[in-house]
């Protein structure tokens, strides 16, 4: 890659990552309940942060001649931790019975928790 092509790719990736992260912040403000907000934050902010890190990695590799294992670890840990933490937050919100909006079409977990309640005869929402 030439210096100008790597600079262009770096700027493009960082700009796209910043824009996607901005859209994630807009989703946090605009969406009505905790479930859709967490979805917006986890999906788009992960992609946004990873694109910024990849752009930074490309800059350091082609402009400075320095390969950073820390950036690769940051990309790996963002991919690993953000979806898991969003899942845990959403699951704990569901278990504490945070209400969904009235426009929610389908609740996939309701059947799961009701089936467990009907089989054992006791309410075991906190058991899992």
C-alpha positions, 0 to 999 in steps of 0.5 A: 500500500502506498502512504496515501492509500493507507492514510485514506483507508485509515481516515475512512475506517475511523470516520465510519466507526465514529459515525456508527458510534454516533448512531449508537448514541442516537439509538440510546436516546431515541429507543423507548425501552431498555431492551431496544436501547441495549440492542442498539448500544451493543451491536452498533457500538461494537462495530464502531469501536472495532472499526476505529481500532482497525483504522488505528492499527492500519495507521500504525502498521503502514505509516509508523511501521509498528505492529501493536498487539495491544490493538489486536487484543482490544479488538478481540476483547471488545468483540468478546465482552460487549455482546456478553455484557449486553446479554447479561444486562438484558436478561437481568432486566427481563428477570426483574420484570422491566416492562417492554413497550406496548409496541413490542410484537413478540416476547420469546422468553415468556413461553420459556419461563411460563413452561418452567412454571407450569411443569414444576408448579412453582415460580422459578424465574430467579433460578436461572 
